[in-house]
Amino acid sequence: MKADPSLVQLRFDRFELDETEARLTCAGAPVALAPKPFAVLCALARTPGRLVTKNALLDLVWGHRFVTESVLKSAISELRAALDDDPRQPRYIETVSRRGYRFIAAAIDAPSPSAAALEWNVAAARGHPALAALTAVCRGDAALADLIRAVAATLERDRLVLNES
């Protein structure tokens, strides 16, 4: 079964948004986000850099049934809190006064298949206490986290080769 191409799968800054899996992560850690704010983020991320009007968002997320703009404003506030985005100096979601919102985050290329393989190897090595400690220390630094994942994957791969010998 092929994935729906209209569903968003996007990396930006330290975040990864995967609409198919209904998941938002920051540096690999899950970000708690209610369904409606998540849907608003996905709707905005589908058209990066372009204005999405309030009415369009209300139609896309709520079907514009029995809701006012206040529910959209609340969802945007919750979304900004989850992303740690300041509305006065936005990095991810820009307000276009009286009109709508714009997703302004710079997208990062999607992970390559080799990165997916690294993730699998890291998942296999999670029980190792040193990896758990290093992961906890570097949660705020995505580059350091990537380096530790690569080292862990290499160690796991070497361990698997040694065990097969």
Salt bridges, closest charged atoms under 4 A:
ASP13 OD2 - ARG91 NH1 3.98
GLU19 OE2 - ARG46 NH2 2.53
GLU21 OE1 - ARG23 NH2 3.65
ASP59 OD1 - HIS64 ND1 2.97
GLU69 OE1 - LYS54 NZ 3.40
ASP86 OD1 - ARG88 NH1 3.79
GLU94 OE1 - ARG102 NH1 2.53
GLU119 OE2 - ARG149 NE 3.62
ASP146 OD1 - ARG149 NH1 2.89
GLU156 OE2 - ARG159 NH2 2.51
